[in-house]
Amino acid sequence: MSEGSAGLLLKAFLKGRVPPPGLIPEGLLYGFAGISSARSHLSGLTNIERLITTFCHREPDHVPCFPMISGAGRRLTGVSYPEFSQKPEAAAEALLAGFDLIGGEAVVPMLDLSIEAADWGQTMVYPEHSTPHPDYADPLIKDVDGYERLKRIDFKKANRMQAMLETCRILVREVGWKGLVSGFAFGPLGVLNMMRGANHLFRDCVNYPAKVLKAIEAITEVAIEYVEAQCDTGVQAVALDTLFASWNGLSKELWEKIEGPFARELANAVRRRGCVVVVHNCGDGVYFDSQIRFMEPEVITFAALPDDCRDRKELKQKYGDQVVLMGYVDTPLLSYGTPYDVMEECRRQIEDLADGGGFILAPGCEFPPNGPLENALAVVKAAEMYG
């Protein structure tokens, strides 16, 4: 999978710039990566060279790093969380500030997990200094019959999703060739969770799967439009959040029945648009094997070891040649640890996972919105020093 993922990444950067991009010969691609890897001993690589070399499972000058500065970026520009979440210009300015001032090779607008649910009609709460969330006292789906009452919405009138698209357009224009810009979408089961609540949803998946599937079908139809539109903004990748393909959600067998087929449709839609498929899953005991089988991602970004790996070395051995591994600095450590603590943990992860390429250093999830930004700088510094 590493060959195809590297070629797809390069084509994603070329799309719209070299008409038509065509197929990149694998020999040429690997020759480029080999030259970049060799040159890295003499001089530093650009962000794009570093990413492509990593995707080819060659070792760059140092491991790429993605500190996942999203909501924390608003503190650099002085905007409130409601502005960051709902105004594309404010969101893009904060994200670009994080990219320019903190560093790293990529930027992604992980604004919050309620974008899609809000457009479906879920009542939202927008705190001044923390992430927006559903009004838990007023779920849109209040009973099992509510799944079948959920009807497809008009994507063109979905205000928050349309704002996300504008954020992507600004980022693509401003970042250019300085780094990778990725879109982001919550998986259909996650969107449904925002409108029903996890406890009810998990029970309903067991007791009323046919009703749940009706709602997921409707959500996926719109989600496909959403990810295709993100790809059309010029982003090179789209991250699909499949949180519940883990011990935090459904059993592996039930996830494969309930969300797996629809996750495959979303991944295929991203791939058809010529973009890289990224799976984001910050749950415990992530089902790497199921997600790879259903979604064939080029990258998996994770916060904990997969359910079938005892340690990092087994993770690298089992999955390091199948996908680019991205992670997995603990977010509580980033919130409460010292920069030295953070750099030491990054060093240990680099030692276990970076050998042979195919590893991007990153937090397990979004950098804590109110966490100390010096710890984000420590992640970037560790990639440069130890990678």
Secondary structure by P-SEA (a helix, b strand, c coil): caaaaaaaaaaaaacccccccccccaaaaaaaaaaaaaacccccccaaaaaaaaaacccccccbbbcccccccccccccccccccccaaaaaaaaaaaaaacccccccccccccaaaaaaccbbbbcccbbbbccccccccccccccccccccccccaaaaaaaaaaaaaaaaaacccbbbbbbbbcaaaaaaaaccaaaaaaaaaccaaaaaaaaaaaaaaaaaaaaaaaaacccbbbbbccccccccccaaaaaaccaaaaaaaaaaaaaabbbbbbbbcccccaaaaaaacccccbbbbcccccccccaaaaaaaccccccccccccccccccccaaaaaaaaaaaaacccccccccccccccccccccaaaaaaaaaaaaacc
